[in-house]
Amino acid sequence: MWLLLAALIFLADESAAQNSGNLLSPRPRILITAFAPYPGSPSNGSLQVAQRIKTELGIRGIEVEICVVPVSYQGAVPAARECLQRMNPRPDQVLALGELSSCDTKIETLARNLDNDRTPDADGVRRAMTPIDPQGAERVAFDNHVLSMYCALSPAERQSLQVSHDAGGFICNHLSYVFGQEVQGQGIPFSFAHVPHHRCEREVNRAGRQFSRMIAPTVTSPEALRNQSLVSELNLCQRVPATVEQANQVLQVVAGTARSRHKACEESFLRQLRDSWATELSPGAGSPPRSETPKGQ
């Protein structure tokens, strides 16, 4: 009798331990970098959006770590590296956010090897037409599932998003160029977005909700989304066309290889990207990049 009771207790303990192990199994994890307030500013839209995303995704069982980095050419990348190194286990993906001077929201597709903004950073440093890495690639494309993220929203929600190939020339672009390559080199998907200025309260809240819905599917079922999206074709963004005609050809090639049930949405995404290229290329292709207003405060 006592032996039978002991056996039952042992089996119950084993079952509880297994259930406990399931409950303690690793949750999806995301690292979001956001910028500290620019000197003299009370807040930063990127940090506000990051906090909203953390709240929304926490409800869905997704763990979010927010890394606040300074608006500094010298300080932003080391701060982001430190946050990534502290995460154990490492994140399933990294999302970098920067603040626009407007109420817009932009999904960025690449970073440029150029610091070029007349606005000083938090350390008082100005950089104009300065390569970030003299030996580096001219442009670096981001490898996260940006198309799947974009198409996770309804057509009405997508109307408030812009697709861009120009992350500016300030700290946002600098961080994305350097840190983005390092993250992707470790096999961690990376993406970058510009979000509304902190004074645009309604748009900031909307951006937080949108990115929560965009991110959730990419960590809960990344393999399925990878198979049904055109992420691999987005590597064409690294070879930015020299003319609008070439941009149209890229769009046709990518659209022709669409395999997803979201083909119409993906083509819409790529048309916006083509139009973004055309804005730069049509009047003065080959002209020097313009000086940017601050985007990474």
Secondary structure, 3 states (H helix, E strand, C coil): CHHHHHHHHHHHHHHHHHHHHHHCCCCCEEEEEEECCCCCCCCCHHHHHHHHHHHHHHHCCCEEEEEEECCCCCCHHHHHHHHHHHCCCCCCEEEEEEECCCCCEEEECEEECCEEECCCCCCCCCEEEECCCCCCCCEEECCCCHHHHHHCCCHHHHCCEEEECCCCCCHHHHHHHHHHHHHHHCCCCEEEEEECCCCCHHHHHHHHHHHHHHHHHHHHCHHHHHHHCCCHHHHHHHCCCCCHHHHHHHHHHHHHCCCCCCHHHHHHHHHHHHHHHHHHHHHHCCCCCCCECCCCC
